[in-house]
Amino acid sequence: MAVIVFGSINTDIAVGVGHLPVPGETVLTGGYALVAGGKGCNQAVAAAKLGADVRMVGAVGDDAMAGPPMAAMQAAGVDTHDVRIAERPTGLAAVMVAEDGENAIVVASGANLSVRADQLSDIRAGDVLVCQMEVEFAETAAALLAAKAAGAVTVLNLAPFGELPQHAWGAVDYWIVNELEAAALARQVGVAVSEDYPALTRALAERLSATVIATLGGDGAVAVTAAGEAWQVSVLPVEIVDTTGAGDAFVGGLATGLAEGLALPDALRLASTAAGLSCTGFGAQTALPERAAVAGHIASIRAKLL
């Protein structure tokens, strides 16, 4: 089955710095790079590099900044026929990455605000729709509802956090959140916020009647299904260079596993391995791993039933 990514497409201005500036501080560095980005584009490329059949639904401007992400997707084998040319300029992100691997990101949405749910076509039962929160929330909700009605599996990476309209909550099969997003989602849906992430993830899964996956950085990830089955997933021991694309690699890996019909713990192991390997290089997409690399490391990842 296909992985269909509905979401953002950006060009990133990536800058390496000694440390992230504090307000009012200027930090000098030697250079920068223009690279493909946007959570939608990143997740599409991540899934394609892992061997999935991927289609991207999004928008870019009629400008030079559209070049890097379109070229990156096409090179990875992503079908871009459903990417529209908008009047707004291509989305642009300024990404600062410190020597310790931490990052700070500012995004100018541009053409991503022109993405519409009616671009989503030819979605079939069993396909996997992946959404994030970098396009208009109402359009994301409409896309999820349309995919659910077609019998597709739906995945929402609630990043950056935004309030999905309540009428679309039931259209999400898999919610993926980090610690901050989990807390924000809990407040939105009326669940008590807790730093006990297995308990918080379980409460969210019960409230939303869906599988909720909390990614916890160096502590791995916790997944709880609507039926209450819970898994703890370990992380790959690697030397961290840049964490920018780790979340998107995780989402791309999970979507690939779901499209292949893998059981949830196996899809989670694929996702965690891809995320770990993505931290070993600079940039959101340049370190996204191929399936062969993942295959060589996935045995190091454990998915433990809680």
N, C-alpha and C positions, 0 to 999 in steps of 0.2 A: 504494500500500500504506500501511497505518497505522503510525504510531509509537506504541508502547505503552510508557509509562514506569512502571516498578516501583520505588517508592522513597519518599523522605521528603517530608513536608509540614510546614512550620513557619510560625509568625509570627515575624518578626524585629523586635526593638527596635533600630532603627538610630540611632546617635549619631555626630555629627561632632565631632571633637576636633582641637585644634592639633597634638598629637602623641600617639602611643600611650603609655600609662603603663608605667613599669617597675615591677617588684614593689615593693609598699609605697607607691607614689605615687598620689595622688588628683588627677585632672584634671577641672576644671570646664568645663562647656559650656552653651550656652543652651537646648537642647531636644532632642527626640527624635521619631521617627516609628515607628508600627507599620505594617509592610509585609509583604507575602507573601514567603515564603522556603522554605528546604529545597531541597536539590539536585534532588530529584525534581520538585517543583513548579516550580522555576526552569527546568529543562530542558524540561518539558512546555509551559510558556508560551513559552519561546524557540522551540521547534519550531512551535507553533501560530501564532505571529506571523510565522513565515517561510512559512506556508501549508500546513503538514503537517496531515493528519488525525490527531489526537492523542487518546489515551485514557490517563487516569491511574489507576494502581492503588496505593492507599496507605490511610492511616488518619488520622483526626483525633479529637479529643475532643468530647464534648457540652458545649461551652463557647464563650464569646465569642471566644476566640483562634482558633477555626476559621474565623471570618468572613473575615478578610483573604485567606488563601490560596484558600479556596473561591470567593470572589467574583472574585479575579484570574484563576483558571483558567477559570471560566465566562465571564468577559468576553472572554477570549482565544479562546474556542471549544473549550476542552478538554472532552472527555466525562469527567464525574466520577462516573458511575454505579457504578464499581468502587472508590470510596473508601468505606471502612467507618467507622462510628462506634464508637470504642473506649471502654473504661472509663477508660483513662489519659487525662490531659489532652493537648491539642494540643501538639505539639513547639514549643519556644521557643528562639530564638537571640538572643544579645546580640552585636551587631555594632558595633565601633568603627572609624570610618574617619578617618584622619589627613589633614591638608591636602595631603600629598604623594601621596595616593591609596592608601597602604598600609593594611591592615586587620588586625584581630584579632577572632576569633570564638569564642564559647563556645556549645555547643548542649546543651540539655536535651531528650533524645530523646522522652520522653512516649509519645504514641500511635504513634509510628513503630516502637516495639518490639512493636506488635500486628499489624504487617503480615505477611500469610501468603501463601505461594506459591499456595495453593488459591483465592485471589481472582483469579488470572490465568485468564481464560477467553476463548474465542472468538479464539484467536490462530491465524493462518493462515500458510501458506508465503508467504514474501516480505515479511511484516510485519517491522518492526524493533523489537526489545525493547531498551530502555535501562535499565540498572541502575547504581546507585552503591553506596556502602558505609555508608549512614546508617540501614539497617534491619538486622535480624538476618542475620548472614552465611549461616547455614544456609538461611534462606528465600530469600536472593538466589541462592544456589547452586541450589536447587530450581527457582526460576523460570527461570534460565538453561537448565537441563537440559530443562525442559518445553518451552521455546520452541524450543530446538535440535531436539528430537524432532518438533516440529510443522513444521519446515522454515523457521522464522523466522531472520532475521539478528540476531545478538546483539551488543550493545555494552556493555562494562563500563567505566565511569569509576571508576577505583580510588581514589576520594576520598570522605572522608579515608581514608588507607591502612588497609587491614585485610586479613588473610590469607583469601582465598577458599579454601574447602576444595579440596584437590588433585583430588578426583574430578570437580570441575566445571571445571577448567582447559580441558579440551577442548571445553566448551560455549560458549566465548567466541570470537567471530569477530574482534572489534575491542577491543583494550585501549587505554584512554586514560589517560595518566599525566603528571604534571608531573615536574620534576627530582627532587624528594624521593621521590615515589612510585615513580619508575623505579628509584632506588637501593634502596628497600625491597623492591620486587618482585624485583629481581635477587638480593638476599640470600635471599629466600624460595625462589626456584626454582633457586638454585645457579649463578648467572651472576656473573662477576667485575664488581664495581662500577667504573665509570669515569666521568670527567667528559667523555669524548669521546662526546657523546650520539648521534651517528649510529651509532657503533660499538656502544654499549650497546643502542640500540634494535634494531639488527640482531641482536645476540646474543639479546635477549629474544624477538624474532620467531621465530628459529630454535628456541629452547628450547620455546616455547609453541605452535609451528606455527599461528600466527595473525598478523594484522596488528597491529602495536604502533605507537601514535602518542604521541610525547613532545611535550608543549607546553612551550615554553622561554621564556615571557614575551616580552621585547622581541626575542629571537632567532627568533621564529616557532615553527614546529613541524617535527618530522621524523617521517615515516611509513615503515615498512618492512613489506612483506607477507611472508607465510609463504614465498613463492617467491623472496624476496630483492630484489624491486623496491623502490627507495627514493626518497622525495620530500622535498625541503626546501621549506617553505611560508613566505612572507614575512608581515610584519605590516602592518596599516594605520597610516599615520602620522597620529596623532590627538593632541590634547591630553588627557592623562589626568586625569580627575576622580575616578574610583572604580573600582578593579579587582575589586570584590566579585563581580560576576556574569560576569566574562569567561570563566572556565572552563565555566560552565553554558551560556553562549551558544555557545561552541565545540561542546560536545557536542550541543546542540539543532540547530545548523547541520549538523553531520556527519550526525546521524540523519535530518534532512530530506533531505539530498542522497542518502543511501543509499536511503531510501524512494522517492525519485523515480527511482532507477536511474542516478544520475550515476556516471561513472567516479570512481575514488578521488581523483585530483588536483583534479577539479572540486568534489567534495564537500568537500575540504580548503580550497579557496579560499572556498567559501560559509561554512564554519565560521570561518575566520580573519577574514573580513570582519565577520561577526556579532559575533565576540569583540571586535574593535577598536572597533566602534561602541558596544558595550555599556559601554565605559570612559569614554564622553563625558558620562555623567550619574550622579547619585547613586542608590545603592540597587541591590539585586540584580536587580530586575525592571523598575523604572521606565525604564531606558535600553535594555532589550532591543529591537532594531530590527525594524521591519516589512520585508517582502521588498522593497518598493519602495526603501527606503533602502539595503539591501544591493546591489540592482541598480545603484544609482548610484555605488557605490564598488568593486565587485568587480574591475573592470578594473585597479585598483591592486595587486592581489595576484598574486604569481607563484608557481607550483608548479614547481620545477626538479627534473628527474630527476637523482639522484646516481649 
